[in-house]
């Protein structure tokens, strides 16, 4: 089937179908959230509901759900079968996370120096380091799940 989503989806048919299921499930959760928000918006007086807050919460629910399902599914690293491949991929993930964190720090310091961002001098450093750590953790979880899944398929 031709769709504009095909540009963003992988060529592997199993991965493509699984990702589409995750997107559909996330869209269903988003629709359920929006319906419940419309029904109960007037009854929940704890939060001052406005359009931006409602949209942001819905977007976060969708993104976190799809990201968590993809990370925990074990379909990202389909070619990791042996322990040596696992260790090589761990080193690559570590290197990729360090490079990402470094670029994040550099980019945040540039915006900090130009004046687009306010705060202390150490704020970009902390955000960059945390983003690199989170990227490493999520990629490592996905790698280990993929390795376990691939190993089970071989046995």
Steps between C-alpha positions, in 0.01 A plus 500: 500500500629846418497746785704799608592299812707262285770767485552469877445125542768232463514272197469183711135394477480361857651815654276720285185316606600499866575873499166568332328303779684708760396821325139382479498403869651839591240675286224306675638601840517860383139489380390344832689769692339778297152353542548464876641852515193638326269310735677575829660838430240691695501255793874506570569838654854416613647597164415813308438333164595696196562401142880494524509285813244253364683468170839464666385226736338310212814529290718379787270200562520404132877543471586322823271207418636448148861549613464260794331233289768525232785493752359206695394299193850390404465558126761772453815287479404205282856398411638451853537123551830437681667633811778663298240687291328603824823636648586683176153656494536607864822685412328664201207606717738643760688695232176620338364619836819688585499670158131589537552640851798703379309650209209571730728686743663697217163592350357604834807711581470671162137590569600601854776732377287651224237585758219275385511311827512632855643332805827412667813397313470139618143444376600396145766269642250316718240472225759369253638243742152381600389471137808289419437277802132454413585422139754239615255338742214478249724369220657246738157375610395465137825323411468249783135429417590452134789269588280293730226482237741408220665236718160347579418490129822311425448243779 
